[in-house]
Amino acid sequence: MLKKLLSGCVCAVLSAVMLTSCGRKAGDVASIKKHGNLVVYTSPDFPPYEFIGEEGKAIGCEIAILEKVASKLGVKLEVKPAQFDSIIMAIASGKADLGASGFTITDERKQQVDFTVPFDRSYQYLILREEDNYKYLEDLAGKAIGGQVGNTGMLLVEDAINKGELKDTKAELKQFKTASDAVLELKNKKLDAVVVDKLVAIELSKQNEGTKAVQLLFKTAEPEHEDFGMIVKKGNAELLQLLNATITEMKESGELEVNLLKYSEIARKLQDK
Ligand code: ARG
């Protein structure tokens, strides 16, 4: 019985894996059409870009872009939740057709995957307890700083601790599975600040009473913007082109902006329930 059950499990796991590997070339448009599904990996903890909606499914303004791409291809969009810091490798090794997770376009990441044109621009923000007034990176000297593992914001803080503004200040970086997990620790006073992208910081601070979001500033430099793109396996030019065309269309028509607001509102209503 146990054996039967086990082999059943193995089969289920195998068929899930095979869906995107066996006989299916990840990110290849002909293959996507043939199999009737566009498979995306996402870390749905990043409102308004991607988060879990009322029906337990991932929704958000990035998912809305992909619904449109899938309908152009005449296929079904299949959204698979994954841990944020595993997605780039998964896409580079062909486990899904693409990754959509508020990815900041960076030169390092460009060595592993290809990026679409940007669909939004962001800045790093701080989530703080209401009574605190840090705003410069330098204000975080000696403090406990947290965020989601693998995020660009974490790399920024890590750099500052290793060789920059926070060096030798006893500032400490703590990385969590999601930014929300970090915010809980902030509320429990185990952290002094959470670093995360602008709109997400605004959403999470609205969802968590006693916290606020402010832009992260630097005493000696202007804050740098980050552009968000989706990712495909290197060389998947046809899919990339279709994604780019759809993003550009939705940007130019204003639909993208409307969706950002729409999904911010949906995320807030979910929280009020
Ligand atoms: N923009 C940041 C980065 O690329 C954070 C993205 C986090 N995304 C998510 N869905 N949790 O590292």
Boltz pocket constraint, residues with backbone or C-beta under 6 A from the ligand:
constraints:
  - pocket:
      binder: B
      contacts: [[A, 42], [A, 43], [A, 44], [A, 45], [A, 46], [A, 50], [A, 84], [A, 100], [A, 101], [A, 102], [A, 103], [A, 104], [A, 105], [A, 148], [A, 150], [A, 151], [A, 152], [A, 153], [A, 197], [A, 226]]
      max_distance: 6.0
